[in-house]
């Protein structure tokens, strides 16, 4: 697809197609291969969730890709001090065109990427701190509803993006932004911490809770309701009913400082958790099977050595999802050109035929929902690196050799050898999406140094949230054995 066509599509598509990056209407299954955690072998964590250090050396090519991700976030920002969005990440690129408006969840990756850039010596610490402060200052002034932001923000006005549409207020977008901001708060301290705490403390998580079902609503239309959209009297619609990328939100909501704004463990306990697998151990799966669902919360929270009070092991759950995704690609390679042991991890991405699609994924998934046209998003396999390091690195090295897939900020968003390819030259979605580059950046850094995990876990909000949800530590003599 030509860049202009992609741009036109995304400029007119209903906002909820793009919303698939954060809203995966999942029918989910729960993992039976969990680690047992009883009172004799695990201790409740009430004041500390330590991150176990396990440094890994990034290859030179991985370092190069990480630097490309960093450069994307550092270079693509709102530079005009007169704009209400000054200092924020400026959004995605579709081909050579900027994709506007900016997304609030992208800021959740922007902040930690600045932190890793300082740690790696790519920017001066004070320059990083000032950039974070500028972004936080803008966030403090943007319109919010009980602490929650519009999913998309118009860069020039600071109002909801797509003024011709009715953009939803998103709890998950806001939660992701806050999680990333906490990393910066714990790293820089001082004024940065003070500003982040003010943003966090004004969020009323109970406002988004359906108390009858004990599920969070997905989003809200606080103003004009789009035609045909079913909402309640407050403009709320949809539910985060089954396990998906929003696991992070349970922790943040439970960790809130103000009791009247915080939730307890009931929403987490109410989460639907049926079981499924694909030539793997049983694990929780999403209706779309998109890779990002199994990665999103793990970009921020280190689940390697903790389980909940029912023995649920979310790290192992995502590892099984990665193994299933790879095997699914191998099995599908006989009918879909371009898939295989080093070309896997299908996930929400640009498509060669109709712009952005949230229907790319792997089994287990809803077969009627799963889209199989050969499109692969590189971030899918790369974002699994903390779960399947060898397989993810092998996939990365293969993807680097694909003609036309690498640009100035590293690997582009997607490729396809099956649809719109020209012989051995694939179709390439020459786009950079902030959340996709963000997943790669945070997962590469966590694999190498555990940096993002380490600073997030210093936060009293995170400690309190995990504790209130009933998470426990699981003493181990070594990191899980890798069964790859």
Secondary structure, DSSP 8 states (H G I E B T S, - for coil): --HHHHHHHHHHS-HHHHGGGT------B--S------TTT--B-SS------------HHHHHHHHHHHHHHHHSB---TTSTTTTSB--EEETTEEE-SEEHHHHHHHHHHHHHHHHTTSS-HHHHHHHHHHHHHHHHHS--BTTB-BSEE-TTTSSBS-TTS---EEHHHHHHHHHHHHHHHHHH-HHHHHHHHHHHHT--GGGGEETTTTEEEEEE--SS--TT----TTSEEEEE-B-STTHHHHHHHHT-SSTTT---SHHHHHSB-B-B-SSSS-B---SS--GGGGTTGGGTS--TTEE-TT---HHHHHHHHHHHHHHHHHHHTTTSTT-BTTB----SEEETTTEEES-B--SSS-TTT-B-SSEE-HHHHHTTTTTSHHHHHHHHHHHHTSTT-EETTEE-SEEESSSS-BTTB-EEE-EE-HHHHHHHHHHHHHHHT-HHHHHHTT-HHHHHHHHHTT-EE---SSS-----
